[in-house]
Amino acid sequence: GSAIFLPQGATLHSDYVKQTQSLRACLVFFDQQVITEYLSKTGIRGAANTNSGDFYVIHDRQADFQSFMASLKTDITEPGYFNVKLQELLHLIAWKGDAQRFHALLLSKGAQTPKRNLRRLLEAHDILHLSVRDLALLSGRSLSSFQRDFKASYQTTPQKWLQEKRLAHAHRLLDGGDCSVTEAAAAVGYENISHFIRAFRLKYGQTPKQLKTKQLKMAK
């Protein structure tokens, strides 16, 4: 296996071809506070190096990253636990590859903190499964700055906008295809089916199941 570290504001588009078994890809987001803490504790100092490159690839022949992911306890929800694991992962990335180049990349990208065009970002990516915090990170903004800039551009909050997008897409899936209620909820990022049904009914005045039943009757 292998891993790739992308700095804030970068995106990756890849086509994977199945050969022997299913692909398993794990995405981990590091906010600037986590990176700053890591650099501080490791004693990394110095000016940003603009020649550090735009990404960092690590080949993992010993499956250390796989072992790390297997060590995560998903039933532990304390923020402190995840912070420790993120720090551990940063140390692992540095240890597995060129630590000097990795640290230079962290310093340079942390200093730049580029802001991306919000409309271009939201139109170009599948964002239905992302949280508002994830979108803020992708846009190169803090959460408060992202919410402020978003409202200035869209005259609504990102939470409301994202829910509208999710429900509209779910409505299209249910009204025009063979998608079940559970499948539609999962497709637009709802992990709790009850929350999805409640939000859908408030938006459209009927439950997803009622819409599906009506659609099936019309098809006969």
C-alpha positions, -999 to 999 in steps of 0.1 A, spaced: 0 0 0 9 36 -1 -2 70 13 -2 105 -1 -2 138 20 -20 167 3 -17 202 17 -47 224 24 -64 236 -7 -52 207 -30 -75 181 -45 -68 147 -60 -86 130 -88 -78 93 -95 -92 64 -114 -88 31 -97 -90 -2 -117 -100 -33 -97 -75 -61 -102 -76 -86 -74 -96 -72 -46 -117 -42 -34 -99 -10 -29 -99 5 6 -90 41 8 -90 61 41 -91 99 42 -77 118 72 -79 155 76 -54 175 97 -65 210 108 -38 237 113 -40 234 151 -30 198 149 -1 205 126 11 235 147 11 213 178 31 186 160 57 211 147 60 226 182 64 193 200 90 180 176 109 213 178 106 220 140 114 257 133 125 277 103 111 296 74 88 281 49 105 263 20 86 271 -12 105 243 -30 90 216 -8 66 204 -35 28 202 -36 24 167 -22 42 140 -4 40 102 -13 50 75 11 53 38 0 43 15 29 57 -20 22 55 -30 58 18 -21 61 24 3 89 -5 26 78 -28 -3 77 -18 -13 112 -24 23 123 -60 24 109 -67 -10 125 -56 4 159 -83 31 158 -111 27 183 -143 41 167 -163 38 199 -141 63 216 -154 98 209 -133 121 232 -116 148 212 -83 142 231 -81 107 218 -84 117 182 -58 144 187 -33 119 200 -40 96 171 -35 124 146 -2 133 162 8 97 160 -1 96 123 20 127 116 50 111 134 44 79 113 43 98 80 76 116 89 93 83 100 82 64 69 96 89 44 118 120 41 111 137 74 130 169 63 109 173 32 77 165 50 84 191 76 92 217 50 59 209 33 40 214 66 58 247 72 53 261 37 17 252 33 9 263 68 24 297 60 4 301 28 -31 291 39 -46 299 5 -83 307 2 -102 291 -26 -131 304 -46 -162 291 -28 -186 288 -57 -159 271 -78 -152 247 -50 -188 238 -43 -197 233 -79 -166 212 -88 -168 186 -60 -191 160 -47 -197 176 -13 -228 159 0 -209 136 23 -187 164 37 -194 183 69 -193 221 71 -159 217 89 -146 196 61 -157 222 35 -140 250 56 -107 230 55 -110 224 17 -117 261 11 -85 272 31 -105 290 58 -111 287 95 -147 275 104 -158 310 114 -142 326 83 -158 300 61 -193 306 76 -190 343 72 -178 342 36 -204 316 27 -233 337 41 -220 367 22 -220 347 -11 -252 326 -6 -273 346 18 -278 315 40 -257 294 63 -236 265 50 -256 241 72 -289 251 56 -275 251 21 -259 217 25 -292 202 38 -311 217 8 -286 202 -16 -288 168 1 -326 167 2 -330 178 -34 -306 151 -46 -324 125 -24 -357 136 -40 -344 131 -75 -331 96 -65 -364 85 -51 -386 101 -77 -367 89 -108 -352 55 -100 -351 23 -81 -333 37 -51 -347 27 -18 -352 51 11 -322 37 30 -300 39 -2 -311 75 -9 -303 85 27 -268 70 25 -262 85 -9 -266 120 4 -247 116 36 -274 108 62 -262 82 86 -294 83 107 -324 73 87 -349 89 112 -332 123 108 -334 119 70 -371 111 70 -379 140 94 -359 165 73 -374 152 41 -410 155 54 -404 190 66 -391 200 32 -416 182 9 -446 176 30 -444 138 26 -421 111 38 -397 94 14 -417 63 15 -449 81 5 -430 96 -25 -418 62 -35 -453 47 -32 -467 75 -53 -440 71 -79 -446 33 -81 -484 38 -86 -478 62 -114 -454 38 -131 -481 10 -133 
